[in-house]
């Protein structure tokens, strides 16, 4: 749009509106959360925050309809403001995405008219502005060129089928032996990382008639704040175990992935805390 409406150089924009300020405030929130996730090496969560902000920028453009303003000579100042706000948002996205998509971030950076790289900008010091009427934008170039299915199949080398897992089958048990396990619905009331460990989380668990303390090695998949309020399946009649000097009085059920990470099956529908699981 910058190329089509202003030949690559945006003129003096009008004053900022409330919508423009909201776009900047949304960036500030995104930056704070994304940096926090990067520092914890939670890359997937950082990208989730960035993608939420991308949707916010898309909605900003849809709500302000610059393609309609382009037809009105009297609204050129407002059109310039909308496009410079969008360009500033894209500039910040290039910096936020650089740690995980450096080549694409560099392409975005150069399309915005910069000769260097976003790698030199420290994330905590990133500001929304720094774009003005003197900025010259380059003609757009697709970041991810389309590829046809035929070309893809030609380039993709044949692969051998993955070998089937030969995980050892455990010894069978009787129904009476299964019934000896007391499986309950537990609600996580509190959660915190166990100091000095990478995987362990200590939780306070409501199992209906009492609260139990539980240690579980799921910190590489979940952060403590994501767990509070979730309901899951726990075994409550195991003998207590002491882990890193902390007593664990229940065990969480989780699927173990090939990379040894754990995926917990939480309840999607509301079920009573302490309900028996059979």
Secondary structure, DSSP 8 states (H G I E B T S, - for coil): -HHHHHTTB--------HHHHHHHHHHHHHHHHHHHHHHTT-HHHHHHHHHHHHHHHHHHHHHH-HHHHTT-GGGHHHHHHHHHHHHHHHHHHHHHHTTT-HHHHHHHHHHTT-SS-GGGS-GGG--S----TT-B------SS----HHHHHHHS------------------HHHHHTS-EEEEEEEEEEE-TT-SS-EEEEEE-SSSEEEEEES-TTT--HHHHTT-EEEEE-SS--EEETTEEE--EE--EE-TTS-EE----SS---TT-B--
